Amino acid sequence: MKKLLFICFILVLFMVGCQERPFTKREDSDIVPVKAVQVRLQDIYEILEYVGNIKAKDEVVVFPKVSGKIIEKIKQDGASVVKGEAIAYIDRDEVGLKFEKAPVESPLTGIVGRIYVDIGSHVLPDTAVALVVNMDKVKINLDIPEKFLPLISLDKEAKIKVDAYIEQEFSGEVTKISPVVDLATRSAPVEIVVDNPDHLLKSGMFAKVKLIVQRHKDVPVILKEAIIGKAPDTYVYVIKDNKAILKKVSLGIHQGPYFEVKEGLKEEELVVIVGQQRLKDNAKVTVELEEENKNHIRE
């Protein structure tokens, strides 16, 4: 009898142990970890980037007025010259005239960029003797695609960089816009002029040009990573009371990874930049703040 009771006791324990225990859902399993940043007010710029070659704004090829032989060179490459000053002298080859050397004069005040002839060279009125440049101002000619022409206007600001001064940025402005679009390239020539008082920029230098076509000051700015969807249906998750709230936003211009927010957000609101894939509206979250460089947007 005792043996039977013992066996029954063991069977009861086994059956109780095999019963399914009720599942208790942990409350923190619904909490999603995310990274977020504060919305900041920043200046933001819409920029078009191009490359071009630098030339002196004023430059001229000098030709002789008479034919003959070069007998004297007054100026060398890099020498300063005043308008009307002689660059070289010619022994005229006209028979019967009294010997009198004829000057080749500069029509421009500036610098002799190149002397093309040597002493003894025979020159004609269509022979290039020298190149004279005024480097106080330089220009860069760009071909702008027609779709961007509505954004370009006279006096638009440009930022220029060259490899020779990699840490330095030069400022210029648009001074000419062609009224004619080239049929082959669907672009129009645009001229940018840069003040060059120290003559750091040289003719022939390769330049990287940023044309600032729009500038918005003190506007809410967010990172591209925060944006969900495509315009005009763009959204972000905003953190409020440890919950992620889905909000529709209207975006403006962008510069690199930063986008202007025209409507939907205000300064200091927290927006999610990592973890959106696991979120739904009103989801509970734990937030890690992302440290941003305060000077992340530069001209």
Secondary structure per residue as TSV (DSSP state, phi and psi in degrees):
chain	resnum	aa	ss	phi	psi
A	1	M	-	360.0	-44.3
A	2	K	H	-62.8	-37.9
A	3	K	H	-64.7	-38.4
A	4	L	H	-66.6	-43.0
A	5	L	H	-62.1	-38.7
A	6	F	H	-64.3	-41.1
A	7	I	H	-65.7	-39.9
A	8	C	H	-63.8	-38.5
A	9	F	H	-62.9	-42.6
A	10	I	H	-64.1	-40.5
A	11	L	H	-64.7	-39.4
A	12	V	H	-63.8	-44.8
A	13	L	H	-60.4	-40.5
A	14	F	H	-64.4	-42.1
A	15	M	H	-67.3	-39.1
A	16	V	H	-64.8	-40.2
A	17	G	H	-66.7	-29.5
A	18	C	H	-83.5	-11.1
A	19	Q	S	-65.2	140.7
A	20	E	-	-69.5	126.8
A	21	R	-	-82.8	141.5
A	22	P	-	-62.1	136.6
A	23	F	-	-81.3	125.8
A	24	T	-	-105.6	113.6
A	25	K	-	-77.0	125.4
A	26	R	-	-71.6	134.7
A	27	E	G	-63.2	-34.7
A	28	D	G	-79.4	-1.5
A	29	S	G	-72.3	-18.1
A	30	D	G	-90.0	-3.9
A	31	I	-	-88.8	125.3
A	32	V	E	-103.9	126.1
A	33	P	E	-77.4	134.0
A	34	V	E	-138.4	162.9
A	35	K	E	-109.6	142.2
A	36	A	E	-142.5	158.7
A	37	V	E	-131.6	156.5
A	38	Q	E	-81.7	143.8
A	39	V	-	-71.7	129.3
A	40	R	E	-117.4	153.0
A	41	L	E	-88.8	124.8
A	42	Q	E	-139.8	161.2
A	43	D	E	-84.2	135.9
A	44	I	E	-134.3	146.5
A	45	Y	E	-127.3	141.9
A	46	E	E	-97.3	124.7
A	47	I	E	-125.0	137.6
A	48	L	E	-107.1	132.2
A	49	E	E	-112.3	133.5
A	50	Y	E	-142.5	172.5
A	51	V	E	-128.3	152.5
A	52	G	E	-164.6	177.6
A	53	N	E	-108.5	140.9
A	54	I	E	-84.6	136.6
A	55	K	E	-134.6	154.3
A	56	A	E	-63.9	140.0
A	57	K	E	-62.1	-41.9
A	58	D	E	-115.9	116.3
A	59	E	E	-147.6	150.7
A	60	V	E	-147.2	140.8
A	61	V	E	-89.4	130.3
A	62	V	E	-96.2	128.7
A	63	F	-	-116.6	150.8
A	64	P	-	-77.0	156.1
A	65	K	S	-88.4	-19.1
A	66	V	S	-131.6	164.8
A	67	S	-	-95.0	157.9
A	68	G	E	156.1	-159.4
A	69	K	E	-113.3	135.9
A	70	I	E	-69.4	119.8
A	71	I	E	-112.9	-11.4
A	72	E	E	-157.9	133.9
A	73	K	E	-111.3	118.9
A	74	I	-	-87.3	-36.3
A	75	K	-	-114.5	151.2
A	76	Q	-	-117.3	169.2
A	77	D	T	-55.1	131.3
A	78	G	T	91.2	-6.1
A	79	A	-	-78.3	146.8
A	80	S	E	-74.8	148.2
A	81	V	E	-145.2	144.8
A	82	V	-	-104.2	147.6
A	83	K	T	-53.3	128.6
A	84	G	T	90.9	-9.3
A	85	E	-	-78.7	146.4
A	86	A	E	-75.4	136.8
A	87	I	E	-99.8	-35.5
A	88	A	E	-154.7	169.1
A	89	Y	E	-125.1	147.1
A	90	I	E	-119.0	137.2
A	91	D	E	-88.1	107.0
A	92	R	E	-64.5	142.3
A	93	D	-	-101.1	26.9
A	94	E	-	-85.4	122.9
A	95	V	T	-70.2	139.8
A	96	G	T	90.0	-7.3
A	97	L	S	-91.3	145.8
A	98	K	-	-64.4	137.8
A	99	F	-	-60.6	125.0
A	100	E	-	-157.9	116.0
A	101	K	-	-67.4	140.5
A	102	A	E	-104.0	130.6
A	103	P	E	-80.3	147.0
A	104	V	E	-101.0	109.4
A	105	E	E	-100.7	147.9
A	106	S	-	-80.5	129.3
A	107	P	S	-85.4	4.7
A	108	L	S	-145.1	140.8
A	109	T	S	-82.8	128.4
A	110	G	E	172.6	-135.8
A	111	I	E	-127.1	140.1
A	112	V	E	-74.6	109.4
A	113	G	E	-79.5	-32.9
A	114	R	E	-160.6	137.0
A	115	I	E	-103.6	124.4
A	116	Y	-	-95.6	-9.2
A	117	V	-	-123.7	160.2
A	118	D	-	-115.0	164.6
A	119	I	T	-61.2	133.2
A	120	G	T	97.5	-12.5
A	121	S	-	-69.1	139.2
A	122	H	E	-90.7	129.6
A	123	V	E	-124.0	152.5
A	124	L	-	-120.2	169.7
A	125	P	T	-60.0	-15.9
A	126	D	T	-105.4	15.3
A	127	T	S	-91.6	125.4
A	128	A	-	-72.8	122.8
A	129	V	-	-97.2	-41.5
A	130	A	E	-156.3	163.3
A	131	L	E	-117.3	125.5
A	132	V	E	-115.9	133.1
A	133	V	E	-129.3	147.9
A	134	N	E	-108.7	110.2
A	135	M	E	-94.0	9.3
A	136	D	E	-62.9	-29.7
A	137	K	E	-133.7	142.0
A	138	V	E	-122.6	163.7
A	139	K	E	-132.4	156.0
A	140	I	E	-131.7	125.4
A	141	N	E	-100.5	126.3
A	142	L	E	-121.1	152.2
A	143	D	E	-105.6	111.0
A	144	I	E	-98.2	125.4
A	145	P	E	-56.6	145.3
A	146	E	G	-59.6	-28.9
A	147	K	G	-67.9	-20.7
A	148	F	G	-96.9	-8.4
A	149	L	G	-59.2	-35.0
A	150	P	G	-62.5	-19.4
A	151	L	G	-87.1	-12.3
A	152	I	-	-99.7	135.1
A	153	S	-	-144.4	163.5
A	154	L	T	-60.0	143.6
A	155	D	T	75.2	4.8
A	156	K	-	-60.6	141.5
A	157	E	E	-78.8	144.0
A	158	A	E	-132.8	144.9
A	159	K	E	-115.0	132.3
A	160	I	E	-124.0	137.3
A	161	K	E	-129.5	145.8
A	162	V	E	-130.9	155.1
A	163	D	G	-65.3	-26.7
A	164	A	G	-67.9	-27.9
A	165	Y	G	-131.3	71.2
A	166	I	T	-62.9	-28.0
A	167	E	T	-91.0	-6.5
A	168	Q	-	-105.1	142.2
A	169	E	-	-120.0	132.8
A	170	F	E	-106.9	147.0
A	171	S	E	-106.2	138.7
A	172	G	E	-142.3	-175.7
A	173	E	E	-149.6	156.7
A	174	V	E	-74.4	126.1
A	175	T	E	-115.2	-19.8
A	176	K	E	-143.7	139.5
A	177	I	E	-132.8	120.5
A	178	S	-	-66.3	137.4
A	179	P	S	-80.9	-0.4
A	180	V	-	-118.1	131.3
A	181	V	-	-94.3	130.7
A	182	D	B	-67.6	127.5
A	183	L	T	-67.3	-29.7
A	184	A	T	-78.4	-42.8
A	185	T	T	-101.0	-10.2
A	186	R	T	54.7	42.5
A	187	S	E	-139.3	165.8
A	188	A	E	-129.6	141.0
A	189	P	E	-68.0	136.0
A	190	V	E	-130.0	135.9
A	191	E	E	-108.9	133.3
A	192	I	E	-116.3	132.3
A	193	V	E	-112.9	137.4
A	194	V	E	-125.4	128.1
A	195	D	E	-65.0	135.7
A	196	N	-	-138.9	56.7
A	197	P	T	-62.8	-30.2
A	198	D	T	-93.6	2.9
A	199	H	-	56.5	34.1
A	200	L	-	-71.2	-36.2
A	201	L	S	-83.9	131.6
A	202	K	-	-115.1	150.1
A	203	S	T	-59.2	134.5
A	204	G	T	97.0	-12.0
A	205	M	-	-65.6	146.2
A	206	F	E	-87.7	127.6
A	207	A	E	-120.3	141.7
A	208	K	E	-102.6	124.1
A	209	V	E	-116.9	132.2
A	210	K	E	-115.0	117.8
A	211	L	E	-96.2	118.6
A	212	I	E	-87.1	105.3
A	213	V	E	-95.6	-22.8
A	214	Q	E	-144.0	144.3
A	215	R	E	-137.5	116.4
A	216	H	E	-114.6	126.5
A	217	K	E	-102.4	140.4
A	218	D	E	51.0	56.9
A	219	V	E	-115.6	153.3
A	220	P	E	-64.1	135.0
A	221	V	E	-131.4	137.2
A	222	I	E	-130.6	161.3
A	223	L	E	-78.0	151.6
A	224	K	G	-56.9	-34.8
A	225	E	G	-62.4	-20.9
A	226	A	G	-79.2	-16.8
A	227	I	-	-88.3	133.7
A	228	I	E	-116.0	135.0
A	229	G	E	90.2	-174.2
A	230	K	E	-127.7	149.3
A	231	A	T	-57.9	139.3
A	232	P	T	-88.7	1.3
A	233	D	E	-98.8	78.6
A	234	T	E	-115.6	141.3
A	235	Y	E	-136.0	161.9
A	236	V	E	-140.3	159.0
A	237	Y	E	-97.0	124.7
A	238	V	E	-106.2	135.3
A	239	I	E	-88.2	125.8
A	240	K	E	-146.4	123.7
A	241	D	T	52.3	45.3
A	242	N	T	59.7	28.1
A	243	K	E	-127.3	150.5
A	244	A	E	-97.1	115.3
A	245	I	E	-104.4	123.9
A	246	L	E	-78.5	123.9
A	247	K	E	-128.7	139.0
A	248	K	E	-82.3	138.5
A	249	V	E	-129.4	152.1
A	250	S	E	-108.6	124.8
A	251	L	E	-101.4	151.8
A	252	G	E	-112.1	-133.4
A	253	I	E	-75.3	162.2
A	254	H	E	-134.2	153.1
A	255	Q	E	-134.0	108.3
A	256	G	T	62.3	-129.0
A	257	P	T	-87.6	6.8
A	258	Y	E	-107.9	135.8
A	259	F	E	-122.1	137.6
A	260	E	E	-74.8	137.4
A	261	V	E	-104.5	112.0
A	262	K	E	-81.1	-36.1
A	263	E	E	-146.6	145.3
A	264	G	S	114.3	-22.1
A	265	L	-	-135.1	159.4
A	266	K	-	-136.5	167.8
A	267	E	T	-56.0	140.0
A	268	E	T	77.3	-2.4
A	269	E	-	-67.2	146.7
A	270	L	E	-93.6	126.2
A	271	V	E	-119.6	143.2
A	272	V	E	-78.6	134.0
A	273	I	E	-118.6	-16.0
A	274	V	E	-137.4	129.4
A	275	G	-	108.8	4.5
A	276	Q	G	-62.0	-28.4
A	277	Q	G	-61.7	-25.9
A	278	R	G	-97.3	1.9
A	279	L	-	-95.9	155.6
A	280	K	-	-137.8	165.8
A	281	D	T	-57.0	131.8
A	282	N	T	72.1	16.6
A	283	A	E	-68.1	144.5
A	284	K	E	-77.4	141.2
A	285	V	E	-138.8	157.2
A	286	T	E	-111.3	137.1
A	287	V	E	-113.6	130.6
A	288	E	E	-111.0	123.5
A	289	L	E	-79.0	133.4
A	290	E	-	-90.5	127.9
A	291	E	-	-79.8	125.1
A	292	E	-	-111.8	149.7
A	293	N	-	-74.0	120.9
A	294	K	T	-62.5	-24.3
A	295	N	T	-104.7	38.9
A	296	H	-	-70.2	-19.5
A	297	I	-	-109.6	121.2
A	298	R	-	-124.1	158.2
A	299	E	-	-70.4	360.0
